Amino acid sequence: MEIRKAKVADVPGIYHLIEQYAKTGQLLIRTHTSICEDLLSFYVAVEEDEVVGVGSLYIYDESLSEIRSLAVSENHKGKGIGKELTQIIVDDARLLGIERMISLTYQIEFFTKMSFYIIEKETIPQKVRKDCLGCPKFFACDETAMVIQLN
Ligand SMILES: CC(C)(COP(=O)(O)OP(=O)(O)OC[C@H]1O[C@@H](n2cnc3c(N)ncnc32)[C@H](O)[C@@H]1OP(=O)(O)O)[C@@H](O)C(=O)NCCC(=O)NCCS
């Protein structure tokens, strides 16, 4: 299993992996076009040419980044792939000099193990302005905001 930056050939695999979890409301759907536009931000875990894990690094500004679209295929869960992807994304954001990384998630236990801790959404107005204001769940958001301090 290899973890690396994504290539254009990975786009269909990234799309299908995200789509599986978007169907059950665990991830936000991404289109082929939006994945291509943001390809530089994507990391993949690949086994025998198959994308079995994905994650992306979104940068708001010098103080804030977000780990997005983190997913491991159903039959590859529990093997440390999510952990490795998260670690690489955290390390790269740290090297870029960004202060904090957030995650909006249902996976509190997983991110706690990755040293993230829970915060109030009010402390991340950049996120609220970008995604939450236009979200149908704005008044009933059940995701938890978590953060890790990087620098
Ligand atoms: C969350 C997710 C990425 C974890 O990937 P994974 O490869 O199965 O996780 P790992 O094997 O790297 O697990 C790392 C640690 O977290 C724990 N963990 C993983 N998923 C967990 C869960 N759902 N609940 C509790 N603990 C969990 C593991 O037991 C492991 O603990 P350990 O280090 O003490 O052994 C994966 O379950 C997934 O794709 N979920 C659906 C999409 C999703 O919700 N993504 C997050 C969006 S913010």
The ligand as an ORCA input file, in Angstrom:
! r2SCAN-3c Opt
* xyz 0 1
  C     -12.866      7.434      9.753
  C     -12.056      6.561      8.812
  C     -11.359      7.439      7.769
  C     -11.007      5.784      9.633
  O     -10.165      5.066      8.742
  P      -9.473      3.678      9.138
  O      -8.399      3.412      8.168
  O     -10.502      2.624      9.327
  O      -8.862      4.032     10.584
  P      -7.490      3.470     11.190
  O      -7.423      2.001     10.949
  O      -6.358      4.282     10.686
  O      -7.722      3.749     12.731
  C      -6.869      4.561     13.528
  C      -7.342      4.459     14.956
  O      -8.674      4.996     15.068
  C      -9.586      3.998     15.547
  N     -10.841      4.149     14.790
  C     -11.004      4.166     13.460
  N     -12.287      4.349     13.133
  C     -12.950      4.443     14.308
  C     -14.311      4.635     14.648
  N     -15.259      4.750     13.710
  N     -14.648      4.685     15.964
  C     -13.683      4.541     16.917
  N     -12.373      4.362     16.657
  C     -12.019      4.314     15.376
  C      -8.923      2.666     15.255
  O      -9.368      1.669     16.125
  C      -7.450      3.011     15.444
  O      -7.137      3.015     16.822
  P      -5.683      2.527     17.361
  O      -4.671      3.475     16.730
  O      -5.799      2.673     18.839
  O      -5.526      1.120     16.870
  C     -12.959      5.497      8.090
  O     -13.682      4.811      9.061
  C     -13.931      6.073      7.089
  O     -13.631      6.189      5.899
  N     -15.164      6.423      7.538
  C     -16.217      6.902      6.651
  C     -15.971      8.304      6.153
  C     -15.791      9.297      7.288
  O     -16.599      9.362      8.212
  N     -14.709     10.091      7.201
  C     -14.393     11.125      8.155
  C     -14.920     12.415      7.648
  S     -14.449     13.781      8.653
*
